[in-house]
Amino acid sequence: MDKCTAMDATEMYRIEVQGSVPLEWSDRLGGMQIEQYTAEDGASRSALTGEVVDQAALMGVLGTLYTLQLPLRLVKCVEAPVGSPEDCDTGRRE
């Protein structure tokens, strides 16, 4: 296992879905920032960005998006865990 990834580590995620996530749902989605945009193909999309305290919290966010019937386009860890060791590779995972 990568020493920068753990089930109980706080990490920054970017989640993209097809459709519009209501801006007022930020609290229900762990306080993630919600950005709505139009894709090149004209489809409505939403991007959520924010810290997720652990994998259980990530599953809660994904479950909420499933409840809203919004198809996932991307789930990406974009930064190393908060407080990770300085010798941790680049701090980015794809």
Buried (B, 14 or more C-beta within 10 A) or exposed (E): EEEBBBEEBBBBBBBBBBBBBEEEBBEBBBEBEBBEEEEEEEEEBBBBBBBBBBBEBBEBBBEBBEEBEBEEBEBEBEBBBEEBEEEBEEBEBE
